[in-house]
Amino acid sequence: MENMCFYEDMDKFKEECGVFSIFSPKSMEVGAITYYGLYALQHRGQESAGIVVCDGKELSCHKDMGLVSEVFNSEVINNMKGISAIGHVRYSTTGSSNKNNAQPIMGTYKLGSIAIAHNGNLVNADVIRELLEEGGAIFQTSIDSEVILNLISRKAKIGIENAVLNAVQAVKGSYAIVILTEDKLIGVRDPNGIRPLCIGKLEDSYIMCSESCALDNVGAEFIRDVKPGEIVIIDNEGIKSINICEKTKCATCAFEYIYFARPDSTIDGINVYNSRVLAGEQLFKECPVDADIVIGVPDSGIPAAVGYSKASSIPYGIGLIKNKYVGRTFISPSQSLREKAVSIKLNPLKVNIENKRVVIIDDSIVRGTTSKKLVDILKKSGAKEVHFRVSSPMVKYPCYFGIDTPYRKDLIGANFSVEEIKNIIGADSVGYLSLQGLLKSLKKDRGFCLGCFSGIYPLATPKESAKERLEKNKGELK
């Protein structure tokens, strides 16, 4: 596991999921538009992809394991015309990685056909699932989205809008959801706004998706972000919204800005690229060092490296070359090849490193395995000194809201001091951005989810016993 080939897989948080949806007043190539939207969101999940299209009467689905370009071809896309569609790219945070758990998922209920795609994680999904199974519900998957679908279907008699409202009031956690019926597109964002969701317009059509970069990709205009605790309903009468609850507090996941989101996205009024550059500038103020060159770890560490260089006046340069063609199906090297330090994913640019004091900027350190490898290859390439700088605070706690984080015992920041981490990874010095510095770089007077840094979460986490949660949820589900 400790080879450079799997740099992003082994020492980074997983990228959650991405959703894209469109509703048009007339039949058009909604499948193709959704395909290109998902292509822009591929960084949020590479395990599976799927699209559900509605022609105004029926819903049809195509999904499979793999990247968007592997799951769909021109023949499939050319047949996906209609008035509306929802799409999903997935990395499994709950439920195993197999085709059965690929999204969107479809079902039939009292009002007709329905499909759902979800980014996030419900902390009480297992309890609700148990209650529904006690009532006779049968589940085909092991993912949270089907729990929400069952909650909606059991309240169908009160109408789809009220059924969705009733369902999301029963669940707790993070969610950005898009729901498709024969005549409506519905988007929902959790009351804390942990997961992003925005609204755009393409001529007469409305779009809802995880990041604004997907709107740019299909030529749509950004309208606004879906507010925390807002249900957005789009149909032939236009667009309207319902509030899930009166009290909402925005707590967008800070890692959206640090690592997950594409740098060309803007989430809740904060440009991702600018926030990363500012984080790099702040990092120099807090952790200065004399050096000859600043380099960034591709791709998300590069804007912070630009900021560190700007603030320090140390020249920025390219120090690591990323092989962009190492895909999902890459064959793992044997142990003997790993011992020979086969560097497939990242390779040092020796001409920029040799005989220099190097500052290397990465967005985070999770386990520390890759950081150690990076320091090692830089020193083997002739670097006189290697100073490791991290443009986020120390990760000390797991995430319960849609990110696949290791147990605390596997988090290097939870078990070792900065000085110990320096010795473990072999750097000449190590420095992290402070929590206050991160908030300065985000430049917004509002809340963020900082649980993985502080252990303080915007809502209760699954620490109480299953029995306690079961009793608590019984009343909420009646």
N, C-alpha and C positions, 0 to 999 in steps of 0.2 A: 504493500500500500504506500510505501514511502518513496515513490518515484515521481519525477517531474511530469510524467505524462498525464497524471490525473490531478494536476495542480488545483483546478477549480473544484473538483469533486471532493478532495480529501480535506481541505483546510479552509473551506468557505461554507457559509450558510447556504442552504438550497434556496432556489429562487421562487418558491411558492408556486402560484399558478397565474394565468392571465385569461381575462374574458373580453370578448368583443361581441357587439350586437348591433343590429340595424333594423329600422322599421320604415317602410316606404308607402306612400299612398297609392302607388301603382306597381305593377309587376316589373322587376328589373333583375339584374345579375347580382342578387344579394349574396349568393354563395361566393362569387369571385371577390366581391368587396370584403367579405368576412375573411376569406383566405389571405388576402393581402394585409388585412388588419392583424390577423394572428401571426403572420410572418414578422411583423414589427414587434410582436410581443413574445417571440420565440425564446428570448433570454429568461423569461419567467417560468419556463417549464419545457423540458425536452423529452419527457417520457411518452406522452401520448398527445393526440390532437383530435378534435372533432368539431363538426358543424351540423346544426339542425336548421332546416329551411322550411318555411311555411308558405304555401301558395294561396292562403286565405281559407282553405278548406281542410287540408291535411298537413301534418308535420312529417318530414322524412329526415333520417339521420345517416351520417357517414362518419365513422371514427375508427381509430386503430392506434396501436402502439407505434411510436416513432416521431420524427420531426414533421412539421407541417408539409414540407416538400416531399416527404416519403409517404405520407398518408393520402395525399391528394394528387391527382393528375388532371390534365386538361379535360379528359372525357368526363370525369366525375364532376368537376367544377362547372362545365358547360351545361350539365343537367340540373344544376342547383339554382334555378330561377324561382322567384317568388316575391312576396311583399315584405317578408321579414326573415331574420335569421339570428341565431346566437352561435358563438364559437368558443372554444376553450383549448388552452395548452396547459399541460399538467406536469407538475412534479408532485409525487405523493407525499403529503404530510400526514394524512390518515388514510388507512386502507392500503392494501398491498398494490404493487405495481403490476397490473395485468389488464388485458383488454376489457374485462368485465367492469373494472373500476374507471375506465376512461370516460370522460365527460364530453359534451352534455349528456345527461340521462333523461330518458323520455318515459312517459306513463300516460295512462288514460284514467279519467275520473269522471264524476257526475256531469261536469260541464263540457267534457270533450277531451282533447289531447293537450298535454302540457310537457314542456321540457325545461331543464334548469342547468345552469353552469355556475360554479361557485369558486371564489378565491378566498381562502381563510381557513379558520379552524374553530369548531364549536367546542367549548370546554365541557358542556353538559350533553353532548351528543349520545354518549354511551348510555346515560341514564334515560334519556327520552326514547332511545331505541328500545331499551328494555321495557319501558312502560307501553310503547306501541305494540311490541311483540306479545306482551301480556294480554293486550286487547285484540289479538288475532292478526296483526299486520305481518306481512311476509316481505322480507328484504332480499333483493337480488344482488346487492353490492355491499361493501363494507365502508362506504364513504359517507361523509356528513350530508352531502347534497340530497341523498335519498331520504334522510331523516326529515329534512325540510319539505321535500316533495310529499311525504306521507302526512305531515302536519297540515299542509295546504289541502290535500284531497279529503281529509276527514272533516273539514269545515266548508266544503264546496257549496253547501246549501245556502250559505250566507253571501255568496258571490265571490269572484276571484280576488277582487281588491281587498275585501274584508278578510278573506281566508289567508291571504299573504300577510296582512297586518297581524292577524291572530297568531300565525306561525312564527313570525320573527320576534314577536313579543315573548314567546316561550323559550327561544334559544338564547344562549349567552356565548360570547366569544367574538371573533372577528369574522366579518363577511362582506364581500362585495359580490352581489348575486345578480344575474340576469335570468329572467323567466320569460318563456315564450308560450303563448296560446294561439288559437286560430286567428284571433283578432286584436291581440294586445302584446306589447313588449313592456316588461316591468323590470326596473332596476332597484336594488336595495343596498344601502350601506349601513354598517352597524353603528350604534349610537355613539361610539367613540371614534369612528372614522379611521380605524386602525389600518384597514386595507383601502387603497385608492380606487376611485371610480369617477369618471368624468363624462360629460355630455357634449356632443358635437353635432354639426349639421352639414349635410351634403346635399345641396340643392333643396328639394322638398323632403328629404329623408332625415330622420334623427338617428344618431349613433350613441351608444353608451359603451365605454371600454375602460380597461385598467389604467392606461397611460395615454397622455396626449400625443406621444410619438406615433401611435397607431392612427390617430386622426390625420396627422400630417402625411402618413404613408398612403392614405386613400384620397387625399385632397379635400378633407373635410375641415370645417371651421370649428375651432374650439369655442364652446358657449360658456360652460362653467363646470365646476366640480359638483358632484352630487354631495349634498351636505350630510354630515354625520346624523344618523337616525332618520334619513329621508327615504321614502318610497316614491319612485318616479314611474308614472304610468303613461305610456305612449300608445295612442290608437288613432283611428281616422278622424277623431274629433280634436286631436292635438296632443298637448303634453300637460300633465298636471301632477301635483305631488301631495303626499300625505306624510305627516310626521309620526314616527313610531312612538316617540315619547316626548314629553315637554322639556325635560332636562337632558341636554346633550353636551358633551365636552370633547372637543376635537383632540385626539391623541394619535395622530398618524405615526405609524411605525418609523422610527428614526432611520432604520436600515434601508428604507426605500431611498433615502437621499445618500446614504453612505455607500450602498452597494447594489441593491436590487434593480432600481429603475435605470432606464437608459438615460445618458446624460442630456439628450435632446428633449426630455420630458419636463413638464412643469406640473407639480402636484400641490394642490391646495395653496396656490400662489407663490410657491417656491421653485425656482429653476434649479434643477438637479445639478447641472454643470457648475453654475455659479456657487452653489452651496459647497461643492467639493473643492473648488479653488479657494474659497474663503476658509475652509477647514485647513487647507494646507498653509495658508498665511498665518492663521492662528497657531498652528502646530509649531511653526518656527518661533513665534513669540514665546511659547511655553517650553520648547525643547530645542534651543539653538545649538549649533555645532559648526566648527570650522571644517570646511571640506572643499573639494575641487569640482564636484559635479553632483547634481541631484537627478536621480532616475525614479521612474514610477513603475510599479508592477502592473502590466497590462491586464484588463483595460481600466478598471475602476480606480486604480491608484494613480493614474496619469494626471487627471485634473488637479488632485491634491499636490502632486509633485510640481506642477506648474505654479501653484500658489506658494509653495515653500520656496521655490526658486525666486519668485517675484519678491517675496518679503525679505529674503536673505541676501539677494544679489549674487548667489552662487549659480553658475550657469546650469540650465536644464539641458539634459541630453538623453538620448535613447540608450538604455543599457541592457534591455532584455527584448529579444525578438520573439513574438508569439506566432506559433504555427496555427493559422486559422482553419486548417483543414483536418484537424484531429477531431473527428466527429464522435457521435454516440456509439458507433459500432467499432471503434478503434480496438485492435487486439492488444491485450496487455502483454508487456514483455515478460519473459521468464525471469526467475529469481537471479540467474547468472547474469542476464543482461542488465537487470536493475542494479546489481552490484558493480557493474561497469559504468554506472551513472549515465545511462542513456537518457538524454534530455530531448524529449519529443515535443512537449508543449511549449517550453520556454528555453531559449538559448541565449547566453550572454554575448553582447557585442564587445569583444575584447578591446578593439581599438579605442573605445570610449572609457574603458575601465582600468586598463593596465597602468600601474604606477600612480593611481589616483586615490584620494580619500573620497569614498562614495557615500552619499546619503541615499538610501533606498526607501521609498514611500509605498506603503501598502494601506488598503482601506481598513483592514482588521486582521487580528490573529485569533484563530479559534482554537486549534489544537497545538499549533507551533511546528508541526512536521514540515510543512512547506517552507516556512520562514527559515528553518535550519538549513534546508537544502539550498535556498536562494543565497544565503550568506556563504555557504560552502562553495558554490559555483562562481560567485563573484571573487572570492579570495583565490580560488584556483585559476581564475582568469587574470590575476595579477593586481587586484585591488590592494592598496597599502592598508587601508582601513575601511570597514563597513559599519555605517551607523544606521540602524534600523529605526524608522519612524512610522507611527501608526496614526492615521487621520481619523480615528474614533477612540472612544474610551475603552478601557479593558473589559472584555466580555467575561462576565463572571457567573451569569445565571442562564438557565434554559429559557426558550420561548414557548409559550402555550398557544400562540395565536396564528399559526399557519406557517411557521418556519421550522425546518427540520434541524434542531440543534442537538448537540451531544448531551449526555448526562454531565452534571457538574464535575464529576471525577475526570472527565475527558477534556474539560476546558482548562487550558494552561493558565489563564488569568485567574481562575478560581482557586488554584492550588499553589501558585508560586508568586513571589514578589518580582518587581521589575528587574532587580539585580540578578535574581535567579533565572529569569527568562533570558536575560542577556547572556548568561553563561550557558544555558541550555541550547540556544540557537547559534552561539559562537560569534555574536556581533561584538564590536568594540563599544557600542552603547545602544540603548533602547529607550525610546520615548513615546508616550501615548498622549493623544489629545485629551484634555480634561472634559468632564461632563459640561462644565460651564463654557468651555471653549467650543464644544459641539453646538450648544444652544446659540452662542454668538454667531456661528457660521450659518445657522438656519434663519437668523434675523426675523423671527416672528414672535410676537407676544402672545403665545398660546401654548397649549400642551402638546407633548409628543409621548409616544410609548417608548420608555427607556428601560423597560424591565430587564433586558439582558445585561445592562450595565449596572443597574442599581438594585435589582430585586424587587422594585416597587412597580406594580402593574396597574393599569387603568381599571381593571375589574378583577373579581375574585378568580383565582386559579384553582386547578383540581387538587387542592391540598386536603380538603375534607374527605371523609370516608365515603365510599360508594353508597352505603346505607343512608347516611345523612343527606346526600344529594338526592337520592331516590325519594325520600320523604318530602324534601323541600319542593321537588319538581312535580309531585303528584297534584298538589293544589294548583300550581300554575297551568297545568295541562287540562284541567276540568273545564 
